[in-house]
Amino acid sequence: MLARLAIRDFVIVERLELEFSRGFGALTGETGAGKSILIDALALALGERADSGVVRAGREKAEVSATFDVSALEHVRTWLAAQDLEAGDELILRRVVDAGGRSRAYINGSPCTVQQLREVGEFLVDIHGQHAHQSLLRSEAQRLLLDAHGGLQESVRAVAAAWREWRQLQDRLEVARAGSEASSREREILQWQIRELEQLGFSAREWGELEAEQRLLAHAASLIEGAQYALAALSEGEGACQSRVAGVVDRLQEMAQVDPALGETAALLQSVQAELGEAVSALRRYSDRVDLDPARLAQVEERMNAVLGLARKHRVDPESLPALLDEWRDRLGRLEEAADVDALAARAEAARESYLGLARTLSAGRRQAAESLARAVSAQMQDLALGSGRFEVGLLPIPGGSAHGLEQVEFRVGGLAASEARPLAKVVSGGELSRISLALQVVTSRNASVPTLIFDEVDVGIGGGVAEIVGRLLHQLGRERQVLCVTHLPQVAARADWHWQVSKAGQADGTTSRIVVLDAEGRVEEVARMLGGVEITRTTRDHARELLLGS
């Protein structure tokens, strides 16, 4: 669950540190006080898009840090380990956005990508925005909701992959049928080019070896001359260093018998004498190994010229020729496969059958999920003063299928404005849509594995007795999950297990938002404010106490 949230210089929040509890919590306050800013800050830590507008005016950067208790979430720790990130019982997501709009992301103190924040965030928090009911009018949102309710995400991904493979093969088949003559010419050219490179028999490593050998052979004369000069100076010439050092060592050793202080100097020169001997031996071995071989030099240079000629011909570096050969072989293989139209057609048909098999399995899962979702939402609608209505999920066939399966999902409602079920957008008012949206969110959240649910003013357009029912639903949901609701309804706030009040105040450097944890008396005053507006009377406070006692 969400344990702590730290916000600094975010929009109108200067500095805020919050400790979260289990159960159902309410966040209330005056309009414009910054209730939804708390949700926006958390969304930023979960990988939402960032821009310079989130940085408090006059500040260099905004920073948000969210801490989660993941001790009971083994799949989260497994994901962290797979990403080579520290995986303990506590998970800290941190996001920093500078005034220029650039952002940095961290997981448990290690730099990460925003995509990684989003991935792990999907395991932790589900945010239902205040305009969520509007997205329900889109077919795509309806399909995603149904698939999530049925736990069909893996099946959906498999269908999408099978669709892509089938369509790619089908496209290749159509190209093969339309361009067989051009394909034949390209195959001939590739076959000739491949033979030319294969006859060269060249590897990328060989080029470095050829360069080193050519350099050695081309400079063999000067290398031999230099080695002989060094040998003459050190050992073999008149007045060579080796014999002269030996003479000095002998003389110093004699002198050291008279004055032992010279013994150390004699010993140093003895080590020089030994190293000179090793150097002379190494030079002799080198002179024996280096040989003038004009014929071999000609062979090496001829080989290099052959390689360079083909490299220039195909406008690549010599080292890139082997990769070019692999590329041509791959292209030729695909062209030869395409040339066999019957074989390609058979592969495309097999891919089609594979797609249809997976899509039919997905369709069966959707039918079960549709029935389950329709029953659950219809039952929930009865509690939300939509007793005459019923919720249905239509599965409309798509000829030929699509990447999402064989059907389009359509949410329908019957019994409100007409007995026949019709698409959601055509039969409900704004207030009814808000309530149906809430029913869907409650039902689908119960089946989700996400431990923290956040509702940002999803109760807009709801009031009276329905508001009390909404509060009760969220309270019941809070027994199973951690729930936070930004609300303007006193009936909802009164059902909360814990309650925060948001307010704003003017300061010398601008308006700031602050949050206060309300005690019992503070909750009475806040609920009374929500009930009575500007002037709070004794009667209003009594009503507030009744609401709180009833919860």
HELIX and SHEET records of a PDB file:
HELIX    1   1 LYS A   35  ALA A   45  1                                  11    
HELIX    2   2 SER A   52  VAL A   54  5                                   3    
HELIX    3   3 GLU A   74  ALA A   82  1                                   9    
HELIX    4   4 VAL A  114  LEU A  124  1                                  11    
HELIX    5   5 ALA A  132  SER A  135  1                                   4    
HELIX    6   6 SER A  139  HIS A  149  1                                  11    
HELIX    7   7 GLN A  153  ALA A  178  1                                  26    
HELIX    8   8 SER A  180  LEU A  200  1                                  21    
HELIX    9   9 ALA A  204  ALA A  218  1                                  15    
HELIX   10  10 ALA A  220  LEU A  231  1                                  12    
HELIX   11  11 ALA A  232  GLU A  236  3                                   5    
HELIX   12  12 CYS A  241  VAL A  258  1                                  18    
HELIX   13  13 PRO A  260  LEU A  262  5                                   3    
HELIX   14  14 GLY A  263  ARG A  289  1                                  27    
HELIX   15  15 PRO A  294  LYS A  313  1                                  20    
HELIX   16  16 PRO A  318  SER A  320  5                                   3    
HELIX   17  17 LEU A  321  ALA A  339  1                                  19    
HELIX   18  18 VAL A  341  ASP A  383  1                                  43    
HELIX   19  19 LEU A  424  VAL A  427  1                                   4    
HELIX   20  20 GLY A  430  ASN A  447  1                                  18    
HELIX   21  21 GLY A  464  GLY A  478  1                                  15    
HELIX   22  22 PRO A  490  ALA A  493  1                                   4    
HELIX   23  23 ALA A  520  GLY A  532  1                                  13    
HELIX   24  24 ARG A  538  GLY A  550  1                                  13    
SHEET    1   A 6 VAL A  13  GLU A  19  0                                        
SHEET    2   A 6 LEU A   2  PHE A  10 -1                                        
SHEET    3   A 6 LYS A  61  ASP A  69 -1                                        
SHEET    4   A 6 GLU A  90  ASP A  98 -1                                        
SHEET    5   A 6 SER A 103  ILE A 107 -1                                        
SHEET    6   A 6 SER A 110  CYS A 112 -1                                        
SHEET    1   B 6 VAL A 125  HIS A 128  0                                        
SHEET    2   B 6 THR A 452  ASP A 456  1                                        
SHEET    3   B 6 GLN A 482  VAL A 486  1                                        
SHEET    4   B 6 PHE A  24  GLY A  29  1                                        
SHEET    5   B 6 TRP A 498  GLN A 507  1                                        
SHEET    6   B 6 GLY A 510  VAL A 517 -1                                        
SHEET    1   C 3 ARG A 390  SER A 402  0                                        
SHEET    2   C 3 GLY A 405  GLY A 414 -1                                        
SHEET    3   C 3 ARG A 422  PRO A 423 -1                                        
END                                                                             
